[in-house]
Amino acid sequence: MDTTKASIVEHLGELRKRIIIIAIAVLAGTMASYFFVEELVDLLAAPVAHLELIYLSPPDLFLAQLKIAVITGVMITAPITLLQLWLFVKPGLKKNEQKYGLFALFMGSVFFFLGVSFAFFIIIPMSITFFLGIGSGQVQPMFSFANYLSYSGSLILTFGIVFQLPMVIILLSQLNLVGSKTFRKYRKFFILGVALLSAILTPPDIISQLLMAGPLIVLYEFSVVIAMIIERKRRKRKAAEK
């Protein structure tokens, strides 16, 4: 019992150490980001550079800048956060699990930034152009910066998360937990789930929802193809071992 308690205390101590390192890194990243907040505002506002962004109350702009600094701080220190999480769980993993864990760590980061880039460079400009196009002569567009930040921020974060789909499917195939046949069998349920997820996660407009659902379906089909290739290589390897 004493050994069990000691083990739990050691794990809690290790977890506390990792959390403190992550917190310090995020705080440092946030403070560093705030020094460049004007450049970050210009970058974020680039898709609507032809519009005049406003703020509606005295603290709005400061709070928006602070939010940008925090989000940027979290993103630029993400490698440190992931490394600390990996160092915490690594001792409890087997050798092959460590290999797949490193693969998931790397690919998850890659797909996250692909999703962020896709949202920033394609989805946000397309959706803004669409909304501006449906205006009338009597109603002129005037965006508040805080609302624009919430809109673009939600899209960027959502696409960063949902772009993890290929990594999840590939990891499940690598671990031989779910096969490509299962993914193909439940394709229609996935499409229905994507439609519901898009309606929940994106702003309440059909264009944003379609712009999310389309790439997700393409990513799903791409992931199924990769899963099939992984299974084919596994079968060839087993046949060669025989």
Secondary structure, DSSP 4 states (H G I P E B T S, - for coil): -HHHHHHHHHHHHHHHHHHHHHHHHHHHHHHHHHHTHHHHHHHHTGGGTTS--B-SSTTHHHHHHHHHHHHHHHHHTHHHHHHHHHHHHGGGS-HHHHHHHHHHHHHHHHHHHHHHHHIIIIIHHHHHHHHHHT--TTS----BHHHHHHHHHHHHHHHHHHTTHHHHHHHHHHTTSS-HHHHHHTHHHHHHHHHHHHHHHS-SSHHHHHHHHHHHHHHHHHHHHHHHHHHHHHHHHHHHH-
